[in-house]
Amino acid sequence: MITKDEFVNNLKNQLDDLNGEIGKIEQKAKLVKAEAKAKVAARIKYLKEMHDSVQAKVQEVKDAGKEAWQDMKLAAENLVNAYKSALTKTLAHFKKRRSEIVIDKFSD
């Protein structure tokens, strides 16, 4: 069975990796056409809010008692998975066409 500390460290490592993905999106956002910049900026804001939610959940798990953290485990994992999914979907919307980035409609 995984310990609370191992679980928290795993979540923190995943969060660090996912935060790097936001950096990639921000770099790609610099290449989008002006009319798409607002959509991309809103999406990045949404992803950063999700990041903050995951970070808060990690802290909750870290601060939880010996048995209480087990009850939070599934919710934390689901939140991380939702964040990963949102990042993956966002990255998939960036398509290269003739040296420009085209943004499809975002949906979650």
KEVEXGU-358329 format. One record per residue (C-alpha): y, x, z. Coordinates in Angstrom, 2 decimals, always signed. Example, Ala and Ser with C-alpha at 12.3 -4.5 7.8 and 13.67 -1.06 7.14 Angstrom:
% residues 2
<rec py="-4.50" px="+12.30" pz="+7.80"/>
<rec py="-1.06" px="+13.67" pz="+7.14"/>
This chain:
% residues 108
<rec py="+0.00" px="+0.00" pz="+0.00"/>
<rec py="+3.47" px="+1.23" pz="-0.86"/>
<rec py="+5.80" px="+1.92" pz="+2.03"/>
<rec py="+9.30" px="+0.52" pz="+2.28"/>
<rec py="+10.83" px="+3.97" pz="+1.74"/>
<rec py="+8.71" px="+4.54" pz="-1.38"/>
<rec py="+9.67" px="+1.12" pz="-2.69"/>
<rec py="+13.40" px="+1.69" pz="-2.04"/>
<rec py="+13.25" px="+5.14" pz="-3.68"/>
<rec py="+11.46" px="+3.64" pz="-6.68"/>
<rec py="+14.14" px="+0.96" pz="-7.01"/>
<rec py="+16.91" px="+3.56" pz="-6.71"/>
<rec py="+15.30" px="+5.73" pz="-9.40"/>
<rec py="+14.98" px="+2.75" pz="-11.73"/>
<rec py="+18.59" px="+1.81" pz="-11.04"/>
<rec py="+19.75" px="+5.34" pz="-11.86"/>
<rec py="+17.81" px="+5.28" pz="-15.13"/>
<rec py="+19.19" px="+1.87" pz="-16.05"/>
<rec py="+22.72" px="+2.95" pz="-15.22"/>
<rec py="+22.34" px="+5.62" pz="-17.90"/>
<rec py="+21.62" px="+2.84" pz="-20.37"/>
<rec py="+25.00" px="+1.26" pz="-19.61"/>
<rec py="+26.54" px="+4.62" pz="-20.50"/>
<rec py="+24.78" px="+4.48" pz="-23.88"/>
<rec py="+26.12" px="+0.98" pz="-24.47"/>
<rec py="+29.63" px="+2.10" pz="-23.56"/>
<rec py="+29.37" px="+4.95" pz="-26.09"/>
<rec py="+28.17" px="+2.58" pz="-28.80"/>
<rec py="+30.91" px="+0.12" pz="-27.88"/>
<rec py="+33.48" px="+2.68" pz="-28.97"/>
<rec py="+32.19" px="+2.29" pz="-32.53"/>
<rec py="+32.36" px="-1.48" pz="-32.86"/>
<rec py="+34.97" px="-3.29" pz="-34.87"/>
<rec py="+37.99" px="-4.63" pz="-33.04"/>
<rec py="+36.87" px="-8.26" pz="-33.15"/>
<rec py="+33.59" px="-7.40" pz="-31.43"/>
<rec py="+35.13" px="-5.22" pz="-28.71"/>
<rec py="+35.90" px="-8.17" pz="-26.42"/>
<rec py="+32.28" px="-9.39" pz="-26.63"/>
<rec py="+30.95" px="-5.94" pz="-25.90"/>
<rec py="+33.39" px="-5.43" pz="-23.02"/>
<rec py="+32.30" px="-8.74" pz="-21.50"/>
<rec py="+28.65" px="-7.78" pz="-21.87"/>
<rec py="+29.23" px="-4.40" pz="-20.23"/>
<rec py="+31.01" px="-6.15" pz="-17.36"/>
<rec py="+28.03" px="-8.50" pz="-17.00"/>
<rec py="+25.59" px="-5.56" pz="-16.96"/>
<rec py="+27.65" px="-3.73" pz="-14.35"/>
<rec py="+27.66" px="-6.88" pz="-12.20"/>
<rec py="+23.86" px="-7.02" pz="-12.53"/>
<rec py="+23.75" px="-3.35" pz="-11.54"/>
<rec py="+25.79" px="-4.12" pz="-8.45"/>
<rec py="+23.45" px="-7.01" pz="-7.58"/>
<rec py="+20.42" px="-4.75" pz="-7.83"/>
<rec py="+22.17" px="-2.11" pz="-5.75"/>
<rec py="+22.94" px="-4.71" pz="-3.08"/>
<rec py="+19.32" px="-5.91" pz="-3.10"/>
<rec py="+18.11" px="-2.31" pz="-2.69"/>
<rec py="+20.36" px="-1.98" pz="+0.35"/>
<rec py="+19.02" px="-5.27" pz="+1.75"/>
<rec py="+15.45" px="-4.03" pz="+1.39"/>
<rec py="+16.40" px="-0.69" pz="+2.92"/>
<rec py="+18.03" px="-2.41" pz="+5.91"/>
<rec py="+15.22" px="-4.94" pz="+6.38"/>
<rec py="+12.79" px="-4.80" pz="+9.23"/>
<rec py="+9.23" px="-3.56" pz="+9.01"/>
<rec py="+7.77" px="-6.87" pz="+7.84"/>
<rec py="+10.82" px="-8.57" pz="+6.33"/>
<rec py="+11.11" px="-6.09" pz="+3.46"/>
<rec py="+7.73" px="-7.25" pz="+2.13"/>
<rec py="+9.20" px="-10.74" pz="+1.70"/>
<rec py="+12.09" px="-9.26" pz="-0.29"/>
<rec py="+9.91" px="-7.09" pz="-2.51"/>
<rec py="+9.21" px="-9.69" pz="-5.21"/>
<rec py="+12.84" px="-10.79" pz="-5.41"/>
<rec py="+13.96" px="-7.16" pz="-5.76"/>
<rec py="+11.37" px="-6.48" pz="-8.47"/>
<rec py="+12.38" px="-9.64" pz="-10.35"/>
<rec py="+16.04" px="-8.65" pz="-10.18"/>
<rec py="+15.29" px="-5.17" pz="-11.53"/>
<rec py="+13.18" px="-6.67" pz="-14.33"/>
<rec py="+15.97" px="-9.09" pz="-15.26"/>
<rec py="+18.43" px="-6.18" pz="-15.36"/>
<rec py="+16.07" px="-4.13" pz="-17.54"/>
<rec py="+15.63" px="-7.09" pz="-19.87"/>
<rec py="+19.39" px="-7.63" pz="-20.19"/>
<rec py="+19.91" px="-3.94" pz="-20.97"/>
<rec py="+17.11" px="-3.92" pz="-23.53"/>
<rec py="+18.48" px="-7.04" pz="-25.22"/>
<rec py="+21.98" px="-5.57" pz="-25.26"/>
<rec py="+20.81" px="-2.32" pz="-26.83"/>
<rec py="+18.85" px="-4.30" pz="-29.44"/>
<rec py="+22.06" px="-6.03" pz="-30.55"/>
<rec py="+23.54" px="-2.80" pz="-31.76"/>
<rec py="+22.45" px="-2.35" pz="-35.34"/>
<rec py="+23.68" px="+0.38" pz="-37.59"/>
<rec py="+24.87" px="-0.69" pz="-40.99"/>
<rec py="+26.74" px="+1.71" pz="-43.24"/>
<rec py="+28.11" px="+3.80" pz="-40.39"/>
<rec py="+29.43" px="+0.81" pz="-38.47"/>
<rec py="+27.97" px="-1.00" pz="-35.54"/>
<rec py="+27.38" px="-4.71" pz="-35.92"/>
<rec py="+27.05" px="-6.86" pz="-32.84"/>
<rec py="+24.78" px="-9.90" pz="-32.96"/>
<rec py="+25.32" px="-12.85" pz="-30.65"/>
<rec py="+24.37" px="-12.00" pz="-27.07"/>
<rec py="+22.00" px="-14.37" pz="-25.35"/>
<rec py="+20.11" px="-14.26" pz="-22.07"/>
